[in-house]
Amino acid sequence: ALLGCEPDEVIFTSCGTEGDNMAIRGAAEASSRNIRIITTRVEHPAVLGPCRHLKTQGHEVIELGVDGSGQMDLDEFRKVLGKEPAIVSVMWANNETGVIFPVPEIALISKEQSGVMHTDAVQVAGKIPIDVQKTPVDMLAISGHKLHAPKGIGALYIRKGTKVNTF
């Protein structure tokens, strides 16, 4: 109910980091070839770590910068996204600055270009409304302790039909 999804679209994890890792690595592993991964330089280590690891495995990783107010340039994003399929991983809200990225718009742009969209929603879950029926993210990670659950609980939403290896 928190995400507006079906129960079989949720995998419980030990934390948000495990959800982020499963989404990014799983989407890359499900691809039949090396793929472009687009993220930002200001992501949490839970996202940057697997992205940078996949770069050592031959995947192309593009880390977009942000402007003085902490926002990414959507025109630059469109340009680097291009027409080839890609994995896009952008946090919904920055854990250090509090800047909220326009994830609904980023997800729409990604879908227009056949991208697989993941968002780390750890900082926004339970604080701002999330409805995956209205926001076309393919994968979304949350962490229980940010919602007053015990540490060691997280979840990864995976939209039906999204190609991702889970481990």
ChimeraX attribute file (.defattr): number of C-alpha atoms within 10 A of each C-alpha:
attribute: neighborCount
match mode: 1-to-1
recipient: residues
	/A:1	8
	/A:2	10
	/A:3	16
	/A:4	12
	/A:5	17
	/A:6	13
	/A:7	10
	/A:8	10
	/A:9	13
	/A:10	18
	/A:11	14
	/A:12	16
	/A:13	20
	/A:14	14
	/A:15	20
	/A:16	28
	/A:17	24
	/A:18	21
	/A:19	28
	/A:20	32
	/A:21	21
	/A:22	22
	/A:23	32
	/A:24	27
	/A:25	21
	/A:26	17
	/A:27	23
	/A:28	24
	/A:29	18
	/A:30	13
	/A:31	15
	/A:32	7
	/A:33	10
	/A:34	15
	/A:35	20
	/A:36	23
	/A:37	25
	/A:38	22
	/A:39	23
	/A:40	21
	/A:41	16
	/A:42	21
	/A:43	21
	/A:44	17
	/A:45	13
	/A:46	16
	/A:47	28
	/A:48	21
	/A:49	15
	/A:50	18
	/A:51	27
	/A:52	17
	/A:53	13
	/A:54	21
	/A:55	17
	/A:56	11
	/A:57	10
	/A:58	12
	/A:59	17
	/A:60	16
	/A:61	22
	/A:62	19
	/A:63	16
	/A:64	18
	/A:65	16
	/A:66	13
	/A:67	8
	/A:68	7
	/A:69	8
	/A:70	15
	/A:71	15
	/A:72	19
	/A:73	12
	/A:74	14
	/A:75	9
	/A:76	11
	/A:77	20
	/A:78	15
	/A:79	9
	/A:80	15
	/A:81	22
	/A:82	13
	/A:83	13
	/A:84	11
	/A:85	17
	/A:86	26
	/A:87	25
	/A:88	26
	/A:89	29
	/A:90	27
	/A:91	27
	/A:92	23
	/A:93	21
	/A:94	20
	/A:95	16
	/A:96	10
	/A:97	10
	/A:98	12
	/A:99	14
	/A:100	15
	/A:101	16
	/A:102	15
	/A:103	21
	/A:104	17
	/A:105	13
	/A:106	22
	/A:107	22
	/A:108	16
	/A:109	18
	/A:110	25
	/A:111	18
	/A:112	11
	/A:113	15
	/A:114	16
	/A:115	24
	/A:116	25
	/A:117	27
	/A:118	30
	/A:119	27
	/A:120	28
	/A:121	24
	/A:122	27
	/A:123	22
	/A:124	20
	/A:125	21
	/A:126	15
	/A:127	10
	/A:128	8
	/A:129	11
	/A:130	18
	/A:131	15
	/A:132	20
	/A:133	11
	/A:134	9
	/A:135	14
	/A:136	21
	/A:137	26
	/A:138	23
	/A:139	28
	/A:140	27
	/A:141	30
	/A:142	28
	/A:143	28
	/A:144	19
	/A:145	15
	/A:146	18
	/A:147	16
	/A:148	9
	/A:149	11
	/A:150	11
	/A:151	13
	/A:152	12
	/A:153	17
	/A:154	24
	/A:155	22
	/A:156	28
	/A:157	25
	/A:158	23
	/A:159	19
	/A:160	13
	/A:161	8
	/A:162	13
	/A:163	17
	/A:164	20
	/A:165	15
	/A:166	14
	/A:167	8
